[in-house]
Amino acid sequence: MITRKQAEREARRLFRLSLVNGSLDEDRARLIARRLIDLKSPTALSVASRFERFVRLDRNEHSAVVASAAPLPPDIRAQIEAGVANLYGRDIATSFMEDPTLLGGVRISIGSNVYDGSVKAGLAALAGRF
């Protein structure tokens, strides 16, 4: 049985092996995950769990979720995608969703960064001042 620290180190090594030119190669990641699961040992499952966490964190950092109260026109979508690509690089996958609770404006989430320009956030900030 390996320690948590050893499993973390091994998972990090495997994660680095799944990168190609600094970007996650999904086929390599799937192959590594399958091989770890096929071993069916508690050690391999511990490493697989930590490997999955590294992959999930990487995917979150390379995807942007744009929420708006109403559907955005194509030209606004293109401007947002260009702005996100300019700040974070071209390998960011951008998805758009509608959230009527925002009332207006846009909220962009990229990894742990949140850019909130919604009316709801503005009203909450204003209420906090009183």
C-alpha positions as CSV (number, residue, x, y, z in Angstrom):
1,M,0.0,0.0,0.0
2,I,1.4,3.4,-0.9
3,T,0.9,6.6,1.0
4,R,-1.4,9.4,-0.1
5,K,1.6,11.5,-0.9
6,Q,3.1,8.8,-3.1
7,A,-0.2,8.3,-4.9
8,E,-0.4,12.0,-5.5
9,R,3.1,12.1,-6.9
10,E,2.4,9.1,-9.2
11,A,-0.9,10.7,-10.4
12,R,0.9,14.0,-11.1
13,R,3.6,12.1,-13.1
14,L,0.9,10.2,-15.2
15,F,-0.9,13.5,-15.7
16,R,2.3,15.1,-17.2
17,L,2.6,12.1,-19.5
18,S,-0.9,12.8,-20.8
19,L,0.1,16.3,-21.9
20,V,1.1,17.1,-25.5
21,N,2.6,20.5,-26.1
22,G,1.2,21.7,-22.7
23,S,-2.4,20.6,-23.5
24,L,-4.2,17.5,-22.3
25,D,-4.4,14.8,-24.9
26,E,-7.8,13.1,-24.1
27,D,-6.8,9.8,-25.8
28,R,-3.7,9.5,-23.6
29,A,-5.7,10.4,-20.5
30,R,-8.3,7.7,-21.3
31,L,-5.6,5.1,-21.9
32,I,-3.9,5.9,-18.6
33,A,-7.2,5.8,-16.7
34,R,-8.2,2.5,-18.4
35,R,-4.9,0.9,-17.5
36,L,-5.1,2.1,-13.9
37,I,-8.6,0.7,-13.5
38,D,-7.7,-2.6,-15.2
39,L,-5.0,-3.2,-12.5
40,K,-7.9,-3.4,-9.9
41,S,-5.6,-2.9,-7.0
42,P,-6.3,-0.4,-4.1
43,T,-3.1,1.4,-5.0
44,A,-4.0,1.8,-8.6
45,L,-7.5,3.0,-7.7
46,S,-6.0,5.6,-5.3
47,V,-3.7,6.8,-8.1
48,A,-6.6,6.8,-10.6
49,S,-8.8,8.9,-8.3
50,R,-6.0,11.5,-8.0
51,F,-5.3,11.4,-11.7
52,E,-9.0,12.1,-12.4
53,R,-8.8,15.1,-10.1
54,F,-5.9,16.5,-12.1
55,V,-7.7,16.0,-15.4
56,R,-10.9,17.6,-14.0
57,L,-8.9,20.6,-12.8
58,D,-7.2,21.0,-16.1
59,R,-10.5,20.8,-18.0
60,N,-12.0,23.5,-15.7
61,E,-9.0,25.8,-16.4
62,H,-9.4,25.3,-20.1
63,S,-13.1,25.9,-20.4
64,A,-15.2,29.1,-20.0
65,V,-18.9,29.2,-19.2
66,V,-20.7,32.4,-20.2
67,A,-24.1,32.9,-18.5
68,S,-26.5,35.6,-19.6
69,A,-30.1,36.5,-18.8
70,A,-31.1,36.2,-22.4
71,P,-29.6,34.6,-25.5
72,L,-26.6,36.6,-26.8
73,P,-26.4,37.6,-30.5
74,P,-23.7,35.9,-32.5
75,D,-21.6,39.0,-32.8
76,I,-21.5,39.5,-29.0
77,R,-20.7,35.8,-28.6
78,A,-17.8,36.2,-31.0
79,Q,-16.5,39.2,-29.1
80,I,-16.6,37.3,-25.8
81,E,-14.9,34.3,-27.3
82,A,-12.2,36.5,-28.8
83,G,-11.7,38.3,-25.4
84,V,-11.4,35.0,-23.5
85,A,-9.0,33.6,-26.1
86,N,-6.9,36.8,-25.9
87,L,-6.6,36.6,-22.0
88,Y,-6.4,32.8,-21.6
89,G,-5.1,31.4,-24.9
90,R,-6.7,29.8,-27.9
91,D,-7.3,26.4,-26.3
92,I,-10.2,27.6,-24.2
93,A,-13.5,26.0,-24.9
94,T,-16.4,28.5,-24.5
95,S,-20.0,27.5,-23.8
96,F,-23.0,29.7,-23.5
97,M,-26.0,29.3,-21.3
98,E,-29.1,31.3,-20.2
99,D,-29.7,32.1,-16.6
100,P,-32.8,34.3,-16.1
101,T,-31.9,34.9,-12.4
102,L,-29.1,37.2,-13.6
103,L,-31.7,39.8,-14.7
104,G,-29.2,41.2,-17.2
105,G,-25.5,41.4,-18.0
106,V,-23.0,38.5,-18.3
107,R,-21.1,36.3,-15.9
108,I,-18.0,34.5,-17.2
109,S,-16.5,31.6,-15.2
110,I,-13.0,30.2,-16.2
111,G,-11.6,27.7,-13.7
112,S,-11.8,29.4,-10.4
113,N,-12.0,32.9,-11.9
114,V,-15.4,34.5,-12.1
115,Y,-16.1,37.8,-13.9
116,D,-19.6,38.9,-12.9
117,G,-21.0,41.9,-14.7
118,S,-24.6,40.9,-14.1
119,V,-27.4,43.1,-12.7
120,K,-27.9,40.6,-9.9
121,A,-24.3,41.0,-8.7
122,G,-24.6,44.8,-9.0
123,L,-27.7,44.8,-6.9
124,A,-26.1,42.5,-4.3
125,A,-23.0,44.8,-4.1
126,L,-25.3,47.8,-3.7
127,A,-27.3,46.1,-1.0
128,G,-24.0,45.3,0.8
129,R,-23.1,49.0,1.0
130,F,-26.2,49.8,3.1
